[in-house]
Amino acid sequence: MSKSEKNWRRFYLILMIFIYGIFVPVTVFEWLAGSEGFPLTAIVVGFALPLMRKNHLTAIWEKEGKQSS
């Protein structure tokens, strides 16, 4: 694993902890409490982040000439 890939994996880990541990639960709770509208942003980000991570890491592997596993 290259240094670049390792750094990006760490970045995505921190981002996912924040998104799934704080942002999504808070927005869903606010929606259920009735103080906010439907949490569309949280749902879109929740589904898009893993896909974005996979595509980005695949691009890094291809750039470095490695096979994705």
N, C-alpha and C positions, 0 to 999 in steps of 0.2 A: 504494500500500500504506500503510495507516494505521500509526500508531505502535504501537497495540495489537497489530495483526496481526504487525508486525515483531518485537515483543517475544516474542509467543507462538511465532513461528517459530524464534527464537533459543533459547528454552527447550526446544522439542521437539527441536531439533538436538542440544543438549547432552545431553538425556535419552536420545536414540537412540544417540548415541556411547557413553554409559555402558552402556546396556542391551545393545547389540549388540557392543560392543567389549570389555566387561569381564564383565558379569554372566552373559550366556548362555554364552560360552566357558568360564568358570570352572566354572559349574554342570554343564555337559556333561562337562568334563574330570573333575570329581569323580565324576560318575556312572560314566564309563568306567573310572576308577581303582578303583571299588568302595567308596569311602568314604562315598558318599551314595546316597539313593534316586533314583528316576526324577525327572528335572528338569521336573516338570509346571508349576511356577510359571514357569520360564524360557520354556517353550513357550507358555503362555497369554499372558504379557506380550509375548513376541515377536510373536504374531499380533494381539493387541489394541491395541498402541500405535499402529501406523499407522492403524487404523480410528478410534481415539479422536482422533488428530490431525486426520484428514480431517473428521470430524464437527464437531469444535470450530472449526476454521478456517472451515468452511461456515457455522456459526452466527454467527461474527463477520462474515462477508461479508453475510449476510442482515440482521444487525442494523444494519450500515452502509448497507444498501440497494444493495449491489453485486451483480453477477452473478458466480457462481463460474465459473472457467475451468479 
